[in-house]
Amino acid sequence: MLGLMQNWPLTCNKILDHAATYHGNREVVSRLVEGPITRISYKDLRGRALQVAKRLEHDGIVFGDRCATLAWNTARHMEVWYGLLGIGAIYHTVNPRLFPDQIAWILNHAEDRFLFVDLTFLPIVEKIRDQLTTIEKIIVLTDAEHLPEAGLSVIAYEEWLAETDSDFAWKAFDENTAAGICYTSGTTGNPKGVVYSHRSNVLHAMAALQVDMLGLSSRDRVLPVVPLFHANGWSLAFSAPMAGAGLVMPGARMDGEAIWELLDTEKVTFTAAVPTVWLMLLDYLERTGKALPYLERVVIGGSACPRAMTEKFETNYDVRVIHAWGMTEMSPLGSVCTLKPEYADLEGEARLDIQEKQGHPPFTIEMKVTDDDGVERPWDGKTFGRLKVRGPAVTSSYFKGEGGEVLDEDGFFDTGDVAHIDAHGYMQITDRAKDVIKSGGEWISTIDLENIAVGHPEVAEAAAIGVAHPKWDERPLLVIVPREGTNPTREDLLAFMQGKIAKWWMPDDVVIVSEIPHTATGKIKKTALRESFSNYQLPTI
Ligand code: ADP
């Protein structure tokens, strides 16, 4: 016997319809790449998205076609997303911080037909234009007045759009239709395309909105510093309009001053970004003595949130930190560290201990940790293993079958992270599987070593890597970048770490460098670091 409820396909256009109908006056504020701040209501943004859809169809873009964006977070970028979604075409957000050759490779691999690009990124496009085999039109997200003399044939978005109107209806199609593509940064080999569906985006946004997850409401004003091109924009272009929350889009400027200005003048209550952005903001606040009177919650994810950062936000600025974990393959939300009743009354260091964890999953995510043979490990908050997940917004394979089969026999996806889970279901990442240091058959967590090292007042950045050792296989080497104007020594660091970790976890050596290499998403590039220290002679050999 089947249920007798209506079959209402979970398509993304319905999110914008809902926002426009029930939260029509709420604004999307943008700092445009050209400089000024603009404001548009959800009602008008929907009108512009319909106009994009109509114009795309007029230009011959059809169901299943891919179009790329190389753009910052602005209302224009969002209109393009929803315009594409509304005709069953697919938004492909490209990370401009990748190498130009990688960008060209991705655009060709996705067979994108149109490219929507911000002024800032035109030089990249000029560089790779000759390599692009499928791009038919390059549309610059600006008006004719700001369109520069380019060596390329380009079109100004506003003029392109003005040639049509918003008298259009969204197309109807199955909820399992592809909605968007986002390539993983591919620290090894070529990037792999993760393909979201309308259904997965809608379910994921609903999961993200749970109160113990991001918990947005129509009273929130949301500043997504995390770019739309980073892991599906952490769902905020879907979850904010779904909740009727206003949006404040930061455009190209992510420095501490620019972000503070928006947080303050736009009375932002909720914001989200990687730790590097928050380091810049906290630094700005400390230098200027400014405060955060309106901000209530800050989501920190993409890499582990340092303990000192949580403490500063909560103690000095009265902003609640929401530590979150996820990945492109999970749309991206995997877990959030909000406090369940079991931990809600903790204070001080004990509370910070919990907040260092990546947290518990929303409904829609199932998690387990296993050993290398797939045997499940206990949930005791210390035994770590490979972290595996499944759910309706977790990838089942990569675009065009790249990378082959990715699920185990129970349908779980191996995240490539190493973690433990405690009795209350709180997960804590201890490493990437490929970074973990294997010493004498046991695993040493590089993240733990790094977290402790950055707690030293003279350390700006720290990376732990395994270096070959004849007796133990690998032993930890700690690489640090000192804070400006300081001179920490190897002995300072080792003394500082003493007693904070098991004896056999102590680094065999500490190297001070002026810079550590980073990936396109701002994470430490461990592969490059391991390569440059591959012949390093540990003093313990
Ligand atoms: P990119 O490398 O392009 O940023 P992802 O966003 O998909 O791609 O990266 C996902 C990975 O980032 C996770 O598998 C995990 O290793 C790391 N990560 C994300 N959030 C956290 C967090 N809160 N703590 C530690 N690691 C995290």
Boltz pocket constraint, residues with backbone or C-beta under 6 A from the ligand:
constraints:
  - pocket:
      binder: B
      contacts: [[A, 183], [A, 184], [A, 185], [A, 230], [A, 231], [A, 300], [A, 301], [A, 302], [A, 303], [A, 304], [A, 305], [A, 323], [A, 324], [A, 325], [A, 326], [A, 327], [A, 328], [A, 329], [A, 332], [A, 358], [A, 415], [A, 416], [A, 417], [A, 429], [A, 431], [A, 432], [A, 521], [A, 523]]
      max_distance: 6.0
